[in-house]
Amino acid sequence: MRRSKHRISAFSLSFLDIMACGFGAVTLLFLILKHDATSLETADPLLNAEVNLLQEDLRVGEEALVALRNSLARVDESLVEAQGLSARVVADIEKTAANSALRPTRNSKSKPCASRSKRWNGKPPIFGNRGMPTMCGNSSVMVNGNI
């Protein structure tokens, strides 16, 4: 077999072409980009005004949110208070109803309504003792604040 007479070189012409293209690209990037750290760009005053307006709107919105949350907390507290009060009132009503059902009435030993109507010639009075309306049967009648 024949050996080639060309030697392989690490610095061939194509390698040098690639290195030159890379160096040119880096140089072009540095020229295009402003890399001067001492120059400061002044911001557009219209954009600054817009940013300030948006920040003010944000602050007002956050204040309104805080006010609404506080109001919601107060409403929740009053709701819990009202629920507790209503439960207490319902319990008092039930207790009063249970006590009045267990207490004997004043008229529990009275005669039936039919016998009362005979006593007044078939016409019972519209008002009972001391001008208070009366009820027939064993229901309670309030007379002078007593049951």
C-alpha positions as CSV (number, residue, x, y, z in Angstrom):
1,M,0.0,0.0,0.0
2,R,1.0,3.4,-0.7
3,R,1.4,6.0,1.9
4,S,0.1,9.5,1.3
5,K,2.7,12.1,1.2
6,H,0.4,14.7,2.7
7,R,0.9,15.4,6.3
8,I,-2.1,16.3,8.5
9,S,-1.7,19.7,10.1
10,A,-3.7,21.0,13.0
11,F,-3.5,24.5,11.6
12,S,-4.9,23.9,8.1
13,L,-6.5,26.6,6.1
14,S,-10.1,25.6,6.9
15,F,-9.3,25.8,10.7
16,L,-7.9,29.3,10.3
17,D,-11.1,30.3,8.3
18,I,-13.3,29.1,11.1
19,M,-11.2,30.9,13.8
20,A,-11.3,34.2,11.8
21,C,-15.1,33.9,11.4
22,G,-15.6,33.4,15.2
23,F,-13.3,36.3,16.0
24,G,-15.2,38.5,13.6
25,A,-18.6,37.5,15.1
26,V,-17.4,38.4,18.6
27,T,-16.0,41.7,17.4
28,L,-19.3,42.5,15.6
29,L,-21.3,41.7,18.8
30,F,-19.1,44.1,20.9
31,L,-19.6,46.9,18.3
32,I,-23.4,46.4,18.0
33,L,-24.0,46.3,21.8
34,K,-23.3,49.3,23.9
35,H,-20.9,48.2,26.5
36,D,-20.0,51.6,27.8
37,A,-20.8,51.4,31.6
38,T,-20.3,55.2,32.1
39,S,-23.1,56.3,29.9
40,L,-26.6,56.4,31.5
41,E,-29.7,56.4,29.5
42,T,-32.4,58.9,30.5
43,A,-35.8,57.3,30.9
44,D,-38.7,58.6,28.9
45,P,-40.7,61.1,31.1
46,L,-44.0,59.8,29.6
47,L,-43.1,56.3,30.6
48,N,-42.2,57.5,34.1
49,A,-45.5,59.3,34.5
50,E,-47.3,56.1,33.4
51,V,-45.4,54.0,35.9
52,N,-46.3,56.5,38.7
53,L,-50.0,56.5,37.8
54,L,-50.0,52.7,37.8
55,Q,-48.3,52.6,41.2
56,E,-50.8,55.1,42.6
57,D,-53.7,53.0,41.2
58,L,-52.1,49.9,42.8
59,R,-51.8,51.6,46.2
60,V,-55.4,52.8,46.1
61,G,-56.6,49.4,45.1
62,E,-54.7,47.8,48.0
63,E,-56.2,50.3,50.5
64,A,-59.7,49.5,49.2
65,L,-58.9,45.8,49.6
66,V,-57.8,46.3,53.2
67,A,-61.0,48.3,53.9
68,L,-63.2,45.6,52.3
69,R,-61.5,42.9,54.3
70,N,-62.0,44.8,57.6
71,S,-65.6,45.4,56.7
72,L,-66.1,41.7,55.9
73,A,-64.5,40.8,59.3
74,R,-66.9,43.2,61.1
75,V,-69.9,41.7,59.2
76,D,-68.8,38.1,60.1
77,E,-68.5,39.1,63.8
78,S,-72.0,40.6,63.8
79,L,-73.3,37.6,62.0
80,V,-71.9,35.2,64.6
81,E,-73.2,37.5,67.4
82,A,-76.7,37.5,65.7
83,Q,-76.7,33.7,65.4
84,G,-75.7,33.3,69.0
85,L,-78.5,35.7,70.1
86,S,-81.1,34.0,67.9
87,A,-80.1,30.6,69.3
88,R,-80.4,32.0,72.8
89,V,-83.9,33.5,72.0
90,V,-85.1,30.2,70.5
91,A,-83.8,28.3,73.6
92,D,-85.7,30.8,75.8
93,I,-88.9,30.4,73.8
94,E,-88.7,26.6,73.9
95,K,-88.0,26.8,77.7
96,T,-90.9,29.1,78.3
97,A,-93.2,26.9,76.2
98,A,-92.1,23.8,78.1
99,N,-92.7,25.5,81.4
100,S,-96.1,26.8,80.5
101,A,-97.1,23.4,79.2
102,L,-96.1,21.8,82.6
103,R,-97.8,24.5,84.7
104,P,-101.4,23.8,85.7
105,T,-103.8,26.5,84.4
106,R,-106.1,28.4,86.7
107,N,-109.3,27.2,84.9
108,S,-108.3,23.6,84.8
109,K,-111.1,22.6,87.2
110,S,-113.7,24.8,85.6
111,K,-116.9,23.5,84.0
112,P,-117.1,22.9,80.3
113,C,-118.3,25.7,77.9
114,A,-121.8,24.2,77.5
115,S,-122.6,24.5,81.2
116,R,-121.4,28.2,81.1
117,S,-123.6,29.0,78.2
118,K,-126.6,27.6,80.2
119,R,-125.7,29.8,83.2
120,W,-126.1,33.0,81.1
121,N,-129.3,31.9,79.4
122,G,-127.6,30.6,76.4
123,K,-125.6,33.7,75.7
124,P,-122.0,33.7,77.1
125,P,-120.6,37.1,77.8
126,I,-118.1,38.6,75.3
127,F,-115.8,39.8,78.1
128,G,-115.0,37.9,81.3
129,N,-114.1,39.3,84.7
130,R,-112.7,42.8,84.8
131,G,-113.2,43.4,81.1
132,M,-110.7,40.8,80.0
133,P,-111.8,38.4,77.2
134,T,-112.2,34.8,78.3
135,M,-111.7,31.5,76.5
136,C,-113.8,28.3,76.9
137,G,-112.1,25.1,78.1
138,N,-109.0,24.5,80.1
139,S,-106.8,27.1,78.4
140,S,-105.1,29.7,80.5
141,V,-106.7,33.1,81.0
142,M,-104.8,36.1,82.3
143,V,-106.6,38.0,84.9
144,N,-104.8,40.8,86.8
145,G,-101.5,39.5,85.6
146,N,-102.0,36.0,86.9
147,I,-102.4,32.9,84.9
